[in-house]
Amino acid sequence: LGGGELDRQLSYWRQQLAGANTQLELPSDRPRPRRPSYRGASVAFTLGAELSEPLGRLCRRHGATEFMVFLALYSALLARWSGQDELTIGSPIANRSRPELEGLIGFFVNTLVLRCDHSGGPSLDRALERIAPLALDAYAHQDLPFERLVEELEPDRALNRTPLFQAMLVLQNAPARQVQLPGVFPGVFLDVLQTEGTTAKFDLLLTLVPSDTDWVPEEGGAPSRWTGEFEYSRDLFDPTTVQRWVEGWQRLVAAALAEPALPLGRHSLLSAAQRHQLLHAFNDTAADPGADPGAGPSGQPAHLRFAAATVEQGDRVAVAGEGWSLTYAALDRRSGQLATALRELGVGRETRVALGLARSAEMMIAVLGVLKAGAAYMPLDPSLPKDRLAFMMDDAQVAVVLSDRATVDALPVGEVTLLLLDAEAERLAALAPSGPVATSRLGMANLLYTSGSTGKPKGVAMNHRALATPLAPGAARRSSPPSRSTSPSRRSSPPGARWAPSS
């Protein structure tokens, strides 16, 4: 790296990764912990010999390697899972680019960061046209140590994310699975012993290994069969989730190699059984469309149903957490006192009240208190950037923010009326509880914002009928069509959202 070579390679990687989104947001089964445990597991799979011929044919047509094809397919799969058109993937490289290095004993392996672009929904053919030159350029600049690259780029660092990428692709095509010991150990051979890993180096790591079979490819063709595994973080993913992803990966590889000109997003990742489950078992809409969803107790707004339940089971625990619990009666009383305080602040029907609180007893009290006051609640995640939260609050025309002393500093309160539930606890406890306001089934109950990955976040309003639907008998067998994402500041009345909230 002397004679200006360090500067040349640094300049390449700075340009290549400038403005790159280096955080991969896969749909996880659990929130990402602040400190990873590095507990991991793996799911093994095979790719059949029937794929070798189309794989070799595709490589020859594009002048590409098997690694480039698998990188295009793996990045396409991650793009579909995450909803990100652009992402970064790590990959190790032997870093023995000179013949005189090949016989040396030592660990020369380096890590490359490959920035993959799937904007526009490319086919496998088009994706390879992007991936092949990307990989070749990365190989030509493979000498810069990865740790030096991180040091130079200074990306945002966090203990719970590996820098620059969180998914890796490894193609292990080193020859010689069996080694014979020479000299004093004639007839003694060494074999590779496969063991199950229990640690996770990244969120997701795909390893592919070519396996020998009786089928002999044409010269320059691909190996006849591949085995592999997905190593995953148990902090984030369940085994059933990764097994489903593995099956989707196998289908994508087979379908894309069979029809490389078809957009990768058009290939189904679902089996026939999974597709039937998703479209029919999970989407049973056999409920009588002529029935009034607001008729009877099952159609009442959620806070009115809670009030009715309190009469019947006031002494039973309604909500509990670590070291605390609230009965129905206590939750009803405290949320009624909060509703009184909100009305004193001028909160009324469909006023937007933001909740900047952790998941706690206070959060449950706040949700019910806002609904009892006839208003609509909008949860705020204190971990989000303040400028995003400020945009959401301004766009939603928030009138009041409910928070506590531990969280309020993370919120862009500005000139909005602020009520700290812990600081005002004694005053709130002295208020007379208010009963719930009679609310229209089509009135706004809450307001959620999209991730904003395709532009600015958009507000999605849910009405009281939709919020009450999951509480109705048989709701697990019914679903309703989603509402349109609508910015509330651009409508004079809330949209009639009819989708059911997640638990």
C-alpha positions in Angstrom: 0.0 0.0 0.0 2.9 2.3 -0.6 3.6 4.7 -3.4 0.2 6.3 -3.4 -1.6 2.9 -3.6 -3.3 3.5 -0.3 -4.7 6.8 -1.4 -5.9 5.3 -4.7 -7.8 2.5 -3.0 -9.2 4.8 -0.3 -10.4 7.2 -3.0 -12.3 4.3 -4.7 -14.0 3.1 -1.6 -15.0 6.6 -0.5 -16.6 7.2 -3.9 -18.2 3.8 -4.0 -19.8 4.0 -0.6 -20.7 7.7 -0.6 -24.3 8.2 0.5 -24.8 4.4 0.8 -27.5 3.1 3.1 -25.5 0.7 5.2 -28.3 -0.3 7.6 -30.3 -3.4 6.5 -33.8 -3.5 8.0 -35.0 -7.0 7.7 -38.4 -7.9 9.2 -37.4 -9.4 12.6 -39.3 -11.4 15.1 -38.0 -9.3 17.9 -36.7 -5.8 18.3 -32.9 -5.4 17.9 -31.3 -5.5 21.4 -29.1 -2.7 22.5 -26.3 -5.2 23.2 -26.2 -8.3 21.0 -25.7 -11.7 22.6 -24.2 -13.1 19.4 -26.3 -16.3 19.9 -26.8 -17.9 16.5 -28.0 -20.9 14.7 -28.1 -22.1 11.1 -30.4 -23.7 8.5 -28.9 -25.9 5.9 -30.1 -26.4 2.3 -29.1 -27.8 -1.1 -29.5 -26.5 -4.6 -30.2 -29.4 -7.0 -28.0 -30.5 -9.9 -30.7 -29.5 -12.4 -29.7 -25.9 -11.7 -26.1 -26.3 -12.8 -26.7 -26.2 -16.6 -28.8 -22.9 -16.6 -26.3 -21.4 -14.1 -23.3 -22.3 -16.3 -25.2 -21.0 -19.4 -26.0 -17.7 -17.7 -22.4 -17.3 -16.5 -21.0 -17.9 -20.0 -23.5 -15.5 -21.6 -22.6 -12.6 -19.3 -19.0 -13.4 -18.7 -19.7 -13.7 -15.0 -18.8 -16.0 -12.2 -21.1 -18.1 -10.1 -20.4 -15.7 -7.2 -21.7 -12.8 -9.2 -24.9 -14.7 -10.0 -25.5 -15.7 -6.4 -24.7 -12.1 -5.2 -27.3 -10.8 -7.6 -29.9 -13.3 -6.3 -29.0 -12.9 -2.6 -29.1 -9.1 -2.8 -32.5 -9.3 -4.7 -33.8 -11.5 -1.9 -32.7 -9.1 0.8 -34.1 -6.2 -1.2 -37.5 -7.9 -1.2 -37.4 -8.8 2.4 -36.3 -5.4 3.6 -38.1 -3.2 1.0 -34.8 -1.5 0.3 -33.8 -1.0 -3.4 -30.2 -0.4 -2.3 -28.2 -2.3 0.3 -24.7 -3.3 1.2 -23.5 -6.9 1.5 -20.1 -8.0 2.9 -18.0 -10.8 1.3 -14.6 -12.3 2.2 -11.9 -12.5 -0.4 -8.8 -14.6 -0.3 -6.5 -11.6 -1.1 -3.9 -13.8 -2.8 -3.9 -12.0 -6.1 -0.3 -12.7 -6.8 1.0 -16.2 -7.7 3.9 -16.0 -5.2 1.3 -15.6 -2.4 -0.6 -18.8 -3.2 1.7 -21.2 -1.5 2.3 -19.2 1.6 0.8 -20.2 4.9 -1.1 -17.5 6.6 -4.4 -15.7 6.9 -4.7 -13.1 4.1 -8.4 -12.9 3.9 -10.0 -9.4 3.6 -13.6 -8.3 3.6 -15.2 -6.4 0.8 -18.3 -4.2 1.0 -20.5 -4.6 -2.1 -23.1 -1.9 -2.8 -26.0 -3.6 -4.7 -28.7 -1.6 -6.5 -32.1 -3.1 -7.4 -33.9 0.1 -8.2 -36.3 -0.3 -11.1 -37.0 -3.9 -10.4 -34.4 -5.5 -12.7 -34.4 -9.0 -14.1 -31.5 -11.4 -13.3 -30.0 -10.5 -16.6 -30.1 -6.8 -15.8 -29.0 -7.3 -12.2 -25.9 -9.1 -13.5 -25.0 -6.2 -15.8 -24.8 -4.1 -12.6 -23.3 -6.7 -10.3 -20.5 -8.0 -12.5 -18.6 -4.7 -13.0 -19.2 -3.9 -9.3 -17.6 -7.1 -8.2 -14.6 -6.7 -10.6 -14.0 -3.2 -9.4 -14.1 -4.4 -5.8 -11.6 -7.2 -6.6 -9.3 -4.6 -8.1 -9.4 -2.7 -4.8 -9.3 -5.6 -2.4 -6.0 -4.7 -0.7 -7.4 -2.0 1.7 -8.0 -3.7 5.0 -11.6 -3.6 6.1 -10.8 -2.2 9.5 -8.8 0.6 7.8 -11.9 1.3 5.6 -14.1 1.6 8.6 -11.6 3.9 10.3 -11.5 6.2 7.3 -15.2 6.3 6.5 -16.2 6.9 10.1 -19.8 5.5 9.7 -22.3 5.9 12.5 -21.4 3.2 15.0 -23.7 1.2 17.4 -22.9 -1.8 19.5 -25.9 -3.7 18.0 -24.9 -3.4 14.3 -21.8 -4.4 12.5 -20.4 -1.4 10.5 -21.1 -0.9 6.8 -23.1 -4.1 6.4 -25.2 -6.6 8.4 -25.5 -9.4 5.8 -22.7 -11.4 4.3 -22.3 -13.8 1.3 -19.5 -16.5 1.4 -18.8 -18.7 -1.6 -16.4 -21.4 -0.3 -14.9 -23.0 -3.4 -11.4 -23.9 -2.0 -10.5 -27.4 -3.4 -9.3 -30.5 -1.5 -11.8 -31.6 1.0 -9.5 -34.5 2.1 -5.8 -34.1 3.0 -3.2 -36.9 3.2 -0.5 -36.5 5.8 2.9 -37.1 4.3 6.1 -38.6 5.7 5.7 -40.4 9.1 1.9 -40.7 8.7 1.4 -42.8 5.6 -2.2 -43.7 4.9 -3.5 -41.1 7.3 -6.1 -38.7 5.9 -7.8 -35.6 7.3 -11.4 -34.8 6.6 -13.4 -31.6 7.3 -15.7 -32.2 10.2 -18.9 -30.1 9.9 -20.2 -28.7 13.2 -23.3 -26.7 14.0 -22.4 -23.1 14.8 -24.0 -21.5 17.8 -22.8 -17.9 17.3 -23.9 -15.3 14.8 -21.3 -13.0 13.2 -23.9 -11.0 11.4 -27.7 -10.6 11.2 -27.7 -13.1 8.3 -24.8 -14.9 6.6 -25.3 -17.1 3.5 -22.6 -19.7 2.8 -22.5 -21.6 -0.5 -20.2 -24.6 -1.2 -20.0 -26.5 -4.5 -20.4 -30.3 -4.2 -19.1 -32.9 -6.5 -21.6 -35.2 -8.2 -21.5 -37.6 -11.2 -22.7 -34.8 -13.5 -19.7 -33.2 -15.3 -20.3 -29.7 -16.6 -19.0 -28.3 -19.9 -15.6 -26.6 -19.7 -16.1 -23.4 -17.9 -19.5 -24.5 -16.6 -20.8 -24.3 -13.0 -20.4 -27.0 -10.4 -23.2 -29.6 -10.6 -24.7 -29.1 -7.1 -24.4 -26.6 -4.3 -24.9 -27.0 -0.5 -25.2 -24.1 1.8 -26.6 -22.7 5.0 -28.1 -19.5 6.4 -26.5 -18.5 9.7 -28.7 -16.1 11.6 -28.9 -14.1 14.8 -31.2 -15.6 17.4 -31.6 -12.2 18.9 -33.6 -11.2 15.9 -35.1 -14.2 14.1 -36.9 -17.4 15.0 -35.9 -20.7 13.3 -39.3 -21.0 11.5 -38.8 -17.5 10.0 -35.4 -18.4 8.6 -36.6 -21.8 7.4 -39.3 -20.0 5.4 -36.7 -17.6 4.0 -34.5 -20.6 3.0 -37.4 -22.1 1.1 -38.0 -18.7 -0.6 -34.3 -18.5 -1.5 -34.5 -22.0 -3.2 -37.6 -21.0 -5.2 -36.0 -17.7 -6.3 -32.8 -19.3 -7.5 -34.7 -22.0 -9.5 -37.2 -19.5 -10.9 -34.7 -16.8 -11.8 -32.3 -19.2 -13.5 -35.2 -20.7 -15.5 -36.4 -17.2 -16.6 -33.5 -14.7 -16.2 -35.3 -12.1 -18.3 -38.3 -11.9 -16.0 -38.0 -9.1 -13.3 -36.8 -10.6 -10.0 -39.7 -9.2 -8.1 -42.1 -11.2 -10.2 -40.8 -14.6 -9.0 -42.9 -15.9 -6.2 -41.1 -16.8 -2.9 -44.2 -18.7 -1.6 -45.1 -22.3 -2.0 -48.7 -23.2 -3.1 -49.6 -24.1 0.5 -48.2 -20.8 1.8 -49.9 -18.8 -0.9 -53.2 -20.5 -0.1 -52.7 -19.8 3.7 -51.9 -16.1 3.0 -54.7 -15.4 0.6 -57.4 -17.6 2.0 -56.8 -19.0 5.5 -55.5 -15.6 6.8 -57.9 -13.6 4.7 -61.2 -15.2 5.4 -63.7 -12.4 4.5 -66.8 -14.6 4.8 -68.4 -12.2 7.3 -71.8 -10.9 6.2 -71.1 -7.7 4.2 -74.6 -6.5 4.9 -74.2 -6.7 8.7 -73.8 -3.5 10.7 -70.3 -3.8 12.2 -71.3 -1.2 14.8 -74.4 -3.1 16.0 -74.2 -4.7 19.5 -71.4 -4.7 22.0 -68.8 -6.2 19.7 -69.1 -3.1 17.4 -68.7 -0.5 20.2 -65.6 1.6 20.2 -62.7 0.1 22.1 -62.8 2.4 25.1 -66.6 1.8 25.5 -66.1 -1.9 25.4 -63.3 -1.5 28.1 -65.7 0.4 30.3 -68.3 -2.4 30.0 -65.6 -5.0 30.9 -64.7 -3.0 34.0 -68.2 -3.3 35.4 -67.9 -7.1 35.1 -64.3 -7.7 36.1 -63.0 -4.6 37.9 -60.8 -6.5 40.3 -59.1 -8.6 37.7 -55.7 -7.6 36.3 -56.1 -5.7 33.0 -52.4 -5.1 32.2 -49.2 -6.1 33.8 -45.4 -5.6 33.3 -42.3 -6.4 35.2 -42.9 -5.5 38.8 -46.3 -3.8 38.3 -49.9 -4.4 37.3 -53.2 -2.5 37.0 -56.7 -3.9 37.5 -59.5 -3.0 35.2 -60.9 -0.6 37.9 -57.5 1.1 38.5 -56.9 1.5 34.7 -60.4 2.8 34.2 -60.1 5.4 37.1 -56.6 6.7 36.1 -57.5 6.9 32.4 -60.7 8.8 33.3 -58.7 11.2 35.4 -56.4 11.8 32.4 -59.4 12.3 30.2 -60.6 15.1 32.6 -57.1 16.8 32.4 -57.1 16.6 28.6 -60.6 18.2 28.4 -59.4 21.0 30.6 -56.7 21.6 28.0 -59.3 21.8 25.3 -58.9 18.3 23.9 -62.1 17.1 22.2 -63.3 14.9 19.3 -60.5 13.9 16.9 -57.9 16.2 18.5 -54.6 14.6 17.8 -52.6 13.8 21.0 -49.1 12.5 20.7 -47.8 9.8 23.1 -44.1 10.0 23.8 -43.9 7.2 26.3 -42.2 3.8 26.7 -44.4 0.7 26.8 -45.6 0.9 30.3 -48.6 1.4 32.5 -48.6 5.1 31.6 -48.8 4.2 27.9 -51.9 2.1 28.5 -53.4 4.9 30.7 -52.6 7.5 28.0 -54.2 5.4 25.2 -57.5 4.9 27.1 -57.4 8.5 28.4 -57.1 10.0 25.0 -59.9 7.8 23.6 -62.2 8.6 26.5 -61.6 12.3 25.8 -62.9 11.7 22.3 -59.4 12.4 20.8 -57.1 10.3 18.6 -53.7 9.2 19.8 -50.4 9.1 17.8 -47.5 7.1 19.2 -44.0 8.6 19.0 -40.9 6.5 19.1 -38.3 8.5 21.1 -35.5 6.6 19.3 -36.3 8.3 16.0 -34.5 11.5 14.9 -36.0 14.7 16.2 -36.5 16.1 12.8 -38.7 13.1 11.8 -40.7 13.4 14.9 -41.1 17.1 14.4 -42.4 16.5 10.8 -44.9 14.0 12.1 -46.2 16.2 14.8 -46.5 19.2 12.5 -48.1 17.1 9.7 -50.6 15.6 12.2 -51.4 19.0 13.8 -50.8 17.6 17.3 -52.3 19.7 20.0 -51.0 18.0 23.1 -48.0 15.7 23.9 -48.1 13.2 26.8 -44.7 12.1 28.0 -42.6 11.7 31.2 -39.4 13.1 32.5 -37.3 10.2 31.3 -38.4 10.6 27.7 -39.3 14.2 27.1 -35.8 15.3 26.2 -35.9 13.0 23.1 -39.0 14.8 21.8 -39.2 18.1 19.8 -42.0 19.5 21.9 -41.6 23.1 20.8 -44.7 25.2 21.4 -47.1 22.2 21.7 -48.8 21.8 25.1 -46.9 19.2 27.1 -48.3 17.1 30.0 -45.7 15.0 31.9 -47.6 12.1 33.5 -45.1 11.4 36.3 -44.5 15.0 37.2 -48.3 15.7 37.3 -49.2 12.4 39.0 -50.5 14.0 42.3 -52.6 16.5 40.5 -54.1 13.9 38.1 -54.9 11.6 41.1 -57.0 14.4 42.6 -59.2 14.9 39.6 -62.6 13.4 39.2 -62.6 10.7 36.5 -64.5 11.5 33.3 -66.7 8.9 31.6 -66.0 8.1 28.0 -67.2 10.4 25.2 -69.8 8.9 22.8 -67.7 8.5 19.6 -68.8 7.9 16.0 -67.6 4.6 14.7 -66.1 6.4 11.7 -64.3 9.0 13.9 -60.5 8.9 14.0 -59.1 6.7 16.9 -55.4 6.7 16.2 -52.8 7.9 13.7 -49.7 5.9 12.7 -46.9 7.0 10.3 -45.2 4.9 7.6 -41.5 4.4 7.7 -40.9 7.0 5.0 -38.5 4.7 3.0 -40.1 5.9 -0.2 -40.1 9.6 0.7 -41.7 11.5 3.5 -43.6 9.5 6.2 -47.3 9.4 5.5 -50.0 9.4 8.2 -52.4 6.4 8.2 -55.6 7.0 10.2 -57.7 4.3 11.8 -61.3 4.8 12.8 -63.0 3.4 15.9 -64.8 0.7 14.0 -61.5 -0.6 12.7 -59.9 -0.4 16.1 -62.8 -2.3 17.6 -62.8 -5.0 14.9 -60.0 -7.2 16.4 -61.8 -7.2 19.7 -65.0 -8.6 18.2 -65.9 -12.3 18.5 -64.5 -14.2 15.5 -62.2 -11.3 14.6 -59.3 -13.8 14.1 -61.2 -15.2 11.1 -61.9 -11.8 9.5 -59.8 -9.0 8.0 -60.6 -5.8 6.2 -58.9 -4.1 3.3 -56.2 -1.6 4.2 -56.9 2.1 4.1 -55.0 4.5 1.9 -52.0 6.3 3.5 -53.3 9.8 3.9 -51.6 12.9 5.3 -54.2 14.2 7.8 -53.3 17.8 7.3 -54.5 17.6 3.7 -58.0 16.4 4.6 -60.8 18.1 6.3 -62.0 14.9 7.9 -60.2 11.6 8.8 -60.3 8.8 6.2 -62.5 5.8 6.9 -59.7 3.4 7.6 -60.8 -0.1 7.9 -57.7 -2.2 8.5 -57.1 -4.1 11.7 -54.1 -3.1 13.9 -51.4 -5.6 14.6 -51.2 -6.8 18.2 
